[in-house]
């Protein structure tokens, strides 16, 4: 069964600094995708970054990068140069099976607060 | 290009009633998934529709049912509402793209906030 663990209920970071949000996963399927989403207080789930299990390089999208350590089953999100608008809930999610449309399993999220 | 849309935005129902939530996927997407997100938790997968059929289902009772129409839009129906059904209901769509393991990114709608009293 799929499982996502986010061990940091809350994180604080100073504006303009970098922050790492932790995510570990468990799956027996060799083919899977890992996702990070941002959910502001408005409730909408905003896609940030994707990493495929067969991707050789860590994914990057602007200020977001995913530190993918396959052997450790770890997929940490790194946000560089934090901004006040980054304050939100962040979810790590996984989709198994190598299909392009399967169910996603989410972690319980990390609340990030950026301090001015 | 319209993203995923959901209606209504908010809904208040009484225990025992029935509710229907609606979702229109992002243009070009043919697969719709529904999630329930309780306050302070991550979304939980309810089910997924593709080609008008339920393709996968999470651990939810039969009170939760759905439908997908030929235009790929979808409905989530919940019967005999319980207080515990109060949550944010999220719809997500994906397309049949060519991506590596795990597939294309999943786009979410703004959600429907359901309150059961």
Interface residues (C-beta under 8 A of the other chain):
Chain A: X4 X30 X31 X32 X33 X34 X35 X37 X42 X43 X44 X45 X46 X47 X50 X52 X53 X54 X55 X91 X93 X94 X95 X96 X97 X98 X99 X100 X101 X102 X103 X104 X105 X106 X107 X108 X109
Chain B: X31 X33 X35 X40 X41 X42 X43 X44 X45 X48 X50 X55 X56 X58 X88 X90 X92 X94 X95 X96 X97 X98 X99 X100 X101 X102 X103 X104 X105 X106 X107 X108 X109 X110 X111 X113
